[in-house]
Every structure is written in C-alpha cells, then in structure tokens.
Amino acid sequence: MERKEYSAGAVKMSFWFVEFRKVVQLLDDEKSMAEIRSLALNENLFAAPTPLRAAQIFSTVSGRVKALDESFIPVFMNGDLATQKLFALIAAMAYDSLFFDFVYEVIREKLMLGCNELMDSDVRVFFKDKQQQSEKVAGWTDATLIRLARCYKTMLYEAGVIDKAKTVRTIMRPILDPELTHWLEKNDMAVYIKALTGVK
C-alpha cells in the first residue's frame, strides 16, 4: 500500500459518492479518464456550482478511483449500495493517508475494544498524536483540524459507518460483502478489512 504525505486537502473535499459511482460507471462503459474529465469540465457531469469546483471534484474522485486497482470496477458494479459506498470509502482512505490512519487508529481501536462510541475527544487525541509525529500536521491551525474532523465524520456517516448524532456518534461495524473482502485480500489491501471491522 502506497503511503502519501499527510495532507489537509480533505477540508475542501466531500464523500462524493454519487460522483464516484458516475466515474466508475463510465469507466465500466469503456470511457477513458480523459473523456470523463472532458465531460466533467465541459458538460458539468457532476452538476458542480462552478468550473473550479467541477475540476476539484474530478481531480479528487479520479484520484480516489486510481488509488484502487482497476479490477475493482466489476466488483463495484455488481455490489449493492452498501458495498459501493464502502468501496468509495476505501478509495478515499487509499487516496488520503491521514484519513486512513484516522479510521485505522480510532475506529478500528474502538471496535477492537468493543466500544461503539466516537467522541469529539477521540478525534482531538488523534490529531494531537499526529501533531507530535508530524511537523507538517503540527503546523496546521486549530480551524483546519476542526474542519478535517468534520469532513472525516461526514465521510464515515455517508458511508454508513457512524450515525449522525451531534456529540457522541455511534460506530456501526460494517458487514463486508464476501466479494469485497475477497477483492481486498487479493489486492494486498486486507489492512482495510481490519480498519473497518476492528479485526486484529
């Protein structure tokens, strides 16, 4: 698994599941990324409010898609909605190392301990640890960290991993489709199974 440098870019991003699914469907229809980019920028494929936002969505979503081996496409297309959302979440984790670490070090730990509550304090402790480990993270403002935390929680909520409560979020251990599990194992991504299900 390739580790990218930590980035706060997620503050400008969303889960973008509908957009992710559109890109995968077009790839399944044998469109190229260049053709999809053209559709996004020239025909507003993603119904973005501005051309800049359209470019931003395409850049992020295509990056997430490319973070997975293209053999995921038929598994995604055959999966149910819950499986497709988990694929989109895994792609977001593969694309963003800090988000992956958040899920692996916070959500997985909670599930391993048999605790299904995600509190704001858990998020603060995670970022405090990262600030001690990384000079880059240490340089981010509190406002950036608050926005990142909000973004991470939104993505996990939209993927069906946590609920929408205001303060204490309930973590809902996802049940992975056997096809998804098999694909992850085959592509040396079993660590994502651990991250999402709390397996040792």
C-alpha positions as CSV (number, residue, x, y, z in Angstrom):
1,M,0.0,0.0,0.0
2,E,1.5,3.3,-1.1
3,R,1.7,5.9,1.7
4,K,1.2,9.5,0.6
5,E,2.4,12.5,2.6
6,Y,-0.2,13.8,5.1
7,S,-2.5,16.4,3.6
8,A,-5.2,18.7,4.9
9,G,-6.7,18.8,1.4
10,A,-9.8,16.9,2.7
11,V,-11.1,20.2,4.2
12,K,-12.2,21.1,0.7
13,M,-13.5,17.7,-0.2
14,S,-16.6,15.6,0.4
15,F,-17.5,12.0,0.2
16,W,-18.8,12.5,-3.4
17,F,-20.3,9.0,-3.6
18,V,-22.6,9.9,-6.5
19,E,-19.7,11.4,-8.4
20,F,-17.5,8.4,-7.6
21,R,-20.2,6.0,-8.9
22,K,-20.6,8.0,-12.1
23,V,-16.9,7.8,-12.9
24,V,-16.8,4.1,-12.2
25,Q,-19.9,3.5,-14.4
26,L,-18.3,5.5,-17.2
27,L,-15.0,3.5,-16.9
28,D,-17.2,0.4,-17.0
29,D,-18.7,1.7,-20.2
30,E,-15.1,1.9,-21.6
31,K,-14.7,5.7,-21.4
32,S,-11.2,6.9,-20.6
33,M,-10.3,9.2,-17.7
34,A,-9.5,11.9,-20.3
35,E,-13.1,11.6,-21.8
36,I,-14.6,11.7,-18.2
37,R,-12.5,14.8,-17.4
38,S,-13.9,16.5,-20.5
39,L,-17.5,15.6,-19.5
40,A,-16.8,16.9,-16.0
41,L,-15.3,20.2,-17.2
42,N,-17.3,20.9,-20.4
43,E,-20.7,19.3,-19.7
44,N,-20.8,19.6,-16.0
45,L,-21.1,15.9,-15.4
46,F,-21.1,16.4,-11.6
47,A,-23.6,19.3,-11.6
48,A,-20.9,21.4,-9.9
49,P,-21.8,25.1,-9.0
50,T,-18.6,26.4,-10.6
51,P,-16.0,25.2,-13.2
52,L,-13.4,25.4,-10.4
53,R,-15.5,23.0,-8.2
54,A,-16.0,20.7,-11.2
55,A,-12.3,20.5,-11.6
56,Q,-11.8,19.9,-7.9
57,I,-14.3,17.1,-7.8
58,F,-12.9,15.4,-10.9
59,S,-9.3,15.7,-9.5
60,T,-10.3,14.1,-6.2
61,V,-12.7,11.5,-7.4
62,S,-10.4,10.3,-10.2
63,G,-7.5,10.2,-7.7
64,R,-9.6,8.0,-5.4
65,V,-10.6,5.7,-8.3
66,K,-6.9,5.4,-9.4
67,A,-5.9,4.6,-5.8
68,L,-7.6,1.2,-6.4
69,D,-6.6,-1.4,-8.9
70,E,-9.0,-1.2,-11.9
71,S,-10.1,-4.8,-11.2
72,F,-12.4,-3.3,-8.6
73,I,-14.7,-2.0,-11.2
74,P,-16.8,-5.2,-11.9
75,V,-16.9,-6.0,-8.2
76,F,-18.2,-2.4,-7.6
77,M,-20.7,-2.6,-10.4
78,N,-22.1,-5.9,-9.1
79,G,-22.2,-4.8,-5.5
80,D,-25.2,-3.5,-3.6
81,L,-25.4,0.2,-2.5
82,A,-23.8,-0.5,0.9
83,T,-20.8,-2.3,-0.8
84,Q,-20.5,0.5,-3.3
85,K,-20.3,3.1,-0.5
86,L,-17.7,1.0,1.3
87,F,-15.6,0.9,-2.0
88,A,-15.9,4.7,-2.2
89,L,-14.8,5.0,1.5
90,I,-11.9,2.6,0.9
91,A,-10.8,4.6,-2.1
92,A,-10.9,7.8,-0.1
93,M,-8.8,6.1,2.6
94,A,-6.3,4.8,0.0
95,Y,-6.1,8.3,-1.5
96,D,-5.6,10.1,1.8
97,S,-3.1,8.6,4.3
98,L,-4.2,10.7,7.2
99,F,-7.8,9.7,6.7
100,F,-6.7,6.1,6.6
101,D,-4.8,6.5,9.8
102,F,-7.9,8.0,11.4
103,V,-10.1,5.1,10.6
104,Y,-7.3,2.5,11.4
105,E,-6.2,4.1,14.7
106,V,-9.5,5.5,16.0
107,I,-12.4,3.5,14.5
108,R,-10.6,0.1,14.5
109,E,-9.3,0.6,18.0
110,K,-12.8,1.4,19.3
111,L,-14.3,-1.7,17.6
112,M,-11.5,-3.9,18.9
113,L,-12.2,-2.7,22.5
114,G,-15.9,-3.4,22.0
115,C,-16.8,0.3,22.2
116,N,-19.1,1.7,19.6
117,E,-18.9,5.4,20.6
118,L,-16.9,8.0,18.7
119,M,-16.5,11.2,20.8
120,D,-15.0,14.6,19.9
121,S,-12.3,13.9,22.4
122,D,-11.2,10.8,20.4
123,V,-10.7,13.0,17.4
124,R,-8.8,15.6,19.3
125,V,-6.4,12.9,20.8
126,F,-5.8,11.6,17.3
127,F,-4.8,14.9,15.9
128,K,-2.7,15.7,19.0
129,D,-0.8,12.5,18.4
130,K,-0.3,13.3,14.8
131,Q,1.0,16.7,15.6
132,Q,3.7,15.1,17.8
133,Q,4.6,12.6,15.0
134,S,4.5,15.0,12.0
135,E,5.9,18.5,11.7
136,K,3.5,19.1,8.8
137,V,0.4,18.4,10.9
138,A,1.9,20.4,13.8
139,G,1.9,23.4,11.6
140,W,-1.9,23.3,10.9
141,T,-4.2,25.7,12.6
142,D,-7.0,24.6,15.0
143,A,-9.5,25.7,12.5
144,T,-8.0,23.4,9.9
145,L,-8.1,20.4,12.3
146,I,-11.8,21.2,13.2
147,R,-12.7,21.2,9.5
148,L,-10.8,18.0,8.9
149,A,-12.5,16.3,11.8
150,R,-15.9,17.4,10.4
151,C,-15.0,16.1,7.0
152,Y,-13.9,12.7,8.3
153,K,-17.1,12.3,10.3
154,T,-19.2,13.3,7.3
155,M,-17.5,10.7,5.1
156,L,-17.9,8.0,7.7
157,Y,-21.5,8.9,8.2
158,E,-22.3,8.9,4.4
159,A,-20.6,5.6,4.1
160,G,-22.8,4.1,6.8
161,V,-20.0,3.6,9.4
162,I,-21.2,6.1,12.0
163,D,-24.6,7.7,12.8
164,K,-25.4,11.5,12.6
165,A,-25.7,12.2,16.4
166,K,-24.4,15.7,17.4
167,T,-21.9,14.8,20.1
168,V,-21.3,11.1,20.6
169,R,-21.5,9.2,17.3
170,T,-22.4,5.5,17.3
171,I,-20.0,3.4,15.2
172,M,-21.8,0.7,13.2
173,R,-19.4,-2.1,12.3
174,P,-19.9,-2.7,8.5
175,I,-20.6,-6.1,7.2
176,L,-18.4,-6.6,4.3
177,D,-19.7,-8.4,1.2
178,P,-17.7,-11.6,0.6
179,E,-16.8,-10.3,-2.9
180,L,-15.4,-7.1,-1.5
181,T,-13.4,-9.0,1.2
182,H,-12.0,-11.3,-1.4
183,W,-11.0,-8.4,-3.7
184,L,-9.3,-6.6,-0.8
185,E,-7.3,-9.7,0.2
186,K,-6.4,-10.5,-3.4
187,N,-5.1,-6.9,-3.9
188,D,-2.9,-6.8,-0.7
189,M,-5.5,-4.5,1.0
190,A,-6.5,-6.7,3.9
191,V,-5.5,-3.9,6.2
192,Y,-8.7,-2.1,5.1
193,I,-10.8,-5.0,6.4
194,K,-9.1,-4.6,9.8
195,A,-9.6,-0.9,9.7
196,L,-13.3,-1.1,9.1
197,T,-14.2,-4.2,11.1
198,G,-11.9,-4.0,14.1
199,V,-10.3,-7.3,13.3
200,K,-6.8,-7.9,14.9
